[in-house]
């Protein structure tokens, strides 16, 4: 599928809505915790088991982004969005069959494996194109699109809860909810497939867009993974994601557990509302913090994400069960940093490695997300399950896991401090770079 070139006079502001249609859809992944209690009840699963589809989806997101990044660069955003549509929607349909037949392995295969491939390809599909359209404001541009991934659960969480109320929370009700999700998202993602365009190789996106695609530092994807900067950013992203996803994946049962013994326990509908609030913070952080990074710099904004994030976790660990507003506020701040970290990292990569093959480099970096997608839920769910088996309950289920998250954020903070400009030996030589960029620019 050839990348569709923008006609003369095409407005670059039409490209972010195309990206949003895909990212808002695949952002449903952040509403998985709404399905956890019904699945545990209907299929007799524990918390670790019910997290498996989500964990595998995040693993496949990182792996498919890493291995598919070069294909996305070569074939363009329309091809990538089409692959994402087919895989993500098919994953829901397979999961619907699994729930209907009470075959949990089909839910893991559908939502986790097939759907996870759709997550990865869909996530990186617009990034390189957006940076080429908005080289003057890369943080803002990628923030607008990636905001949709964070905001997907803002729609999906109450929508899923309402369907489970209407269809029932048994296995047939879950199957119907999965079916509706799969068909609806296919239609919505198709809008992005038909709307997306790439800039012409000889055109500048705007008069003030700054350096062209062959100016400044440029590093190939192959060379980038051999630099310490890439692996330091890998650690930064992994630790930030692990800390955020640990709350997000178990958000609904977590807030219920924290205040189960209080005079005002949290209802299922209120817990779903909490998930939606986290999604809003995730979404707002993606556009707000990433835009701020254009003003204060990428390293400084990651100092905020990691340093203040550690303090927020400490506040929850010490005082979170004493006041709902404090718990909710700290969780919202953590999730805003989580979303901001995702939206800022493409611009951080652009600053360090240039626009040449930045999409492929971004895809490889998302293996950090795969690792975090296993670590975050595993730390929180496994420790909670063990603590519950030991007779503990309420906030005490999470104390140890929150301490681990604080330690991870400190490690990420140190890694960010060690980031320096890429050594000249890794730069692409200008004549080769100019030839390659002109050949690959439509991607």
N, C-alpha and C positions, 0 to 999 in steps of 0.2 A: 504494500500500500504506500503510494508516494505521498510525502508530506505536502499538504496543501499550502501553496504560497499565498501570502496576503496580496490582494489586488492593490493597485496604486491608491493611496489615500486611506487605506485601512487603519482604523483606530486601534492602537495597541490596548486600549481599555476594554476591548471586547474579548481579549484573551483570558483575563482572570475569571470572568463568569464561566468560560468553558472549563477551566481547571476546577472551579468550585463545584460544578455539577458532578464531577467524579469524586472529589475529595469529601463532599458532604455525604455521598453515598457510602464510600468505604469507611468513613468515620463511624459508621454503625458499630464497628468493632469495640468502641469505647462504651457501648451500652450492653456489653455481654453480661455484666453482673446482674442485670435484670432477669436474665434467663437462668442464672445459677440456682436459686432456691427451687423454682419449678422443676428443673431437671433433676436436682438432687432428690426431690420428693417422688417424682414420677418414675425415675429409673434407678432409685436407691443408690445414689452416689454420695461420696463424701466431698468436702470442699476442694481437695487436691484433684480429684478426678473431674469434677465439673469445670475446673479451670483449664483442663487439657486442651479442648478445642481452641480456646483463646491463645494459650501459650504456643501451640503449634502454628496458629495463624500468624503470630508475630515472628516466629522463627522463619516461616516460609516468606514472610514479607521481606525480611533482611536478605535471605538467600536469593530470592527471585530478583530483588533489586540489585544485588551484587552481580549475579550472573547475567541478568537481563539488561544491565545499564548500558552496555555497549550496543546492544540491539536497539534499545530505545533511541540512543544517539543516532544510529544509522538509519532506522526506519521512520523515525519521527513520532510526534505526539499522537497523531490520529491512529496509527497502528497500535501504539501502546494503550491508548484508551479503549480501543476495541477489544484487545486481549483482556484487559482488566474487566470490562463489562461481562464478557463471556465467562471468565473464571469466577468472578465474585458472585454473579447471579446463579451460576450452576452450583456453586458451593451451598447456597441456601436451598436449592431444590433437592440436592442430595441429602442435606441435613433434614429436610422435611420428610423425605422417605425414611430416614433413620429414626426420626421421632415417631412416625406413624407405625413403623414395624417394631419399635422398641429395640432397635439395633444401635447401640451407642457408638459402635465403631464407625458407622456410616456418618454420624454427626461429626466425629473427629476427622474423618476423611474429607467430608464435604466442607464444613466450615473451616477446619484447621488447614488441611493440605491444599485443596483446590481453591477455596476462597482466599487462603493466605497468599497464593500466587497472584491472584487478582489484586490483593492489597498492595503487594510490592511493586508490581508493574504500574498500577494506577497511581501509586504515591509519587513515583519519580517521573511519571509521564509528562507533566507540564514544567518541571523545574528548569531544565536547560533552556527551554523556549522562553520562559518568563524572564530569565536572566538576560537573554539576548534582546528581548523587547525593552527591558528596564535596567540597562547597565548603570544608569545614574542613581537608581534607588533599589538595589537588589534585595535589601532586607525587607522593605515594604512590599515589593512585588511577590516574593516567595511567601511572605507572611499572609498576604491576602488569600493566596491559594491554599496554603497549608492550614490556614485558619479553618477552612471547610472540614478538614479531617478532624480537627479538635471539636468543631461544632456539630459534627454528625450525630453525636449522641444526644445533643440538645433536642433534636427532632426524634431520634430513634428511641430514646429512653421512655418518654411518656407514651409514644406511639406503641411501642412493644408492650408496655404495661397495660394499656387500654385493650389491645388485642387479646392479651392473656385473660383479662377480665371478661371480655366478650366471648371468646372461644373456649375458655376454661384453661386451667393450668395443668391438666393431665397431659398425657403424651399426644393425644389427638389435637388438643388446643395448641400445644407447642408446634406441632407439625403444620397446622394451618397458618400460624404466625410466621413460621419460616417461609412457607409458600408465598404469602403475600409480600414479604420482604424481597424475595428473589425476583418476582415479577415487577414490582414497583421500582426497584433500583435499576433494573434493566432499561426501563423506559426513561428514567431520569438521567442515567449516564449517557444514553444515546444523544442527548442534547449537546454534551461536550464533544462527542465524536464528530458531529456535524458542524459545530461552531468553531473549533480550534483552527488557527492559521499560524504559519511561521513567517518571520520577516524575510524579505528578499536579501540575498547575499550582498548586494551593492547598495542597499538602502540603510540609512540610520533610522533607528526607531524614533528619535526626537533630536532636535537641534542641540539640546543640552545634555545629551546622554553620556558624555564623557569619553573615555578611551574606546577605540574600536576593538573588534574581536582579536586583532593580531598585535595589539600594543600591550606593553607591560609584561609582568611575569606570566609565563604560560608553562604548565607542566602537564605531561600526559598522564593518563590513568595508571599506566604501567609503572611510570617513575614515581608517581605520588605515593603508592603503597610501600615504596622503599625509603620513604623519608620519616624521620622521627615525628615531624609535625602531624602526619596522618594518624599515627598510632596514639599520639597524645590526645588528638581530637576524638579518636575512637574511645579512649578511656573517659574523656569528658562527657561524650554523648551517652555512653553506656551507664555511667554512674547517675547522671541526671535522669535518664529514662527509668532506670531501676527504681529510684526513689519515688518517682511519680506514678509509675505503673503499679507499684505495690499497693497504693491506696486505690487507684482507679479500678483495677480488676476486681477488688473485693469491697467496693464502696458501699453497696447496699447492705450486705450483712455486717460490715464493719461498724457502721454508725448504729445499727440495731444492737449489736453486742455492747458497744461502749455505754449505751444508756438503758440497757435491759433492766438493770436493777434500780433505776431512778424512779422518781414519782411521775415522770412524763416519758414513758418509753416511746420509741420511734416506730410508727406503723409502716406497713409495706409501701403504701402510697407515698408517705413522707420520705422513705428511703429512696424510692424511685425519683422523687423530686430532688433529693440530694445529689443523685447521679447526674441529673440534668443541670444542676448548679455547677457541679464540677466541670461538666462539658462546656458551660458558658465561660468559666474561668479559663479553661484550656483554650477555647477559641479566642477569647479576648487577649490572652497572653501571646498568642501567635502573631496577631497583627500589632498589638501595642508594644510588646517588648522588642520584636524584630524591627519595627520602625524606629524605636529608640536606639537600636544598635547602629543605625545609619548616622546618628548624631554623636553618640559617646564611644563607639567602637565595639567590636565583637568581644575582645578580651574583657573589657570592663563589664559588659552586660552578663557574661558568664560568671564573673565574680559575684554578681548579684544572685544569679540563679543558684549557684552552688553554696555560697556562704550564707545568704539569708535563708535559703532552703533548709540548711542544716539547723538553723535556729528555730525555724517553724516546726520541724520534726521534734526538736527538744521540747518546745512548748506543749505539743500534743502529748508527748510521753509523760511529762511532769504534771500537767494540769488539764489535759484534754477531757477527762471524764467528769470534771467538776462543773463545766459550763458548756452547753451546746454552742453558743455563739463563738466561743474561743476555738472549739474543735472545728467548726465549719469554716471560720475565717482562716485558720492556719492551713486547712486542707485546700481551700480555694487559692491561697497564695502559692502553695506547692504546685498545684495543677497549672496555675498561670505560668510558673517557671518551666514546668515540664513542656507545655505547649510552646512557650517562647524559645526554648532550647532547640526544638525541632525546626521552627521557622527560621531561626538565625543561622543554623549550621550551614545551609547552602551558601549564604553570603560570606560566612567565615571561610569556607572552602574557596570561594571566588577570590577573596582577598589574598589567600595564601598560594593558590595554584592557578589562578586566572580562569577565563571562561572556556578555554580549550578543553574539551572532554570533561567539563565540570559535572555533567549529568552522570557520567560513568563513575567518576570519583565519588559522587554522592551515593550512588548505588552501592559501591563497595563499603562505604562508611556505615551504611545501614545494617551491616552485619552486627554492629554494636547494639542495634535495636533488637535483633534476634536473640542475642545473648541476654539482654535485659528483659526481654519478654519471657524468658525462662526463669531468670534469677528473681525478679520482682515478685511474681505470683508464687513461685516456689518458696521463697523465704517467708512470705506472709502466711500462705496457706499451710505449709508444712509445720511451721512453728505453732500456728493457731490450733491445728489438729492435735499436735503433741501436747500442748498445754491443756487442751480440753480433755484429752485422755488422762491427764494427770489430775483432773478434778478442778481445774481453774475455769474461770468464766469472766465475762465482761471485758473491761479494758486490759486486764492482766493477760489476755490471750495475745496481745500485740506488743507488749513492752520490749521484749528481746528483739523482735524484728525491727522496731523503730530505732533501737540503738544501733543495729547493723546498718540501717539506712543512713544514719548520721555519719558513721565511719566512711561509708562509700562516698558521700558527698564531699567529705574532707579530702579524700583521695582525688576526686575529680577537680577540686579547687587547686590542688598542688599541680596536677597535670596541666591545667589551663595556664598557670603561672610560668610553666616551662616552655610554652609555645613561642617560637621565634620565626623570623622570615625564612623561607626555603632557600637553601644554598644554591648558588648559580649553576653548579654542576648538574642539577636536576632539571634545569630549564630546557624547553624545546628550542632548537636553533631557529632563528627568524625565518629563513627561506623555507625550511620544511614546514614550520608552523603555518606560514601564510598559505602554502599550497594545501595543507590538510584542512585548515579552517574553511577555505573557500569550497573544498569538496564536501565537507561535512556540515556546513552552515545550515542547510535546510532542516537538519535533524533536530 
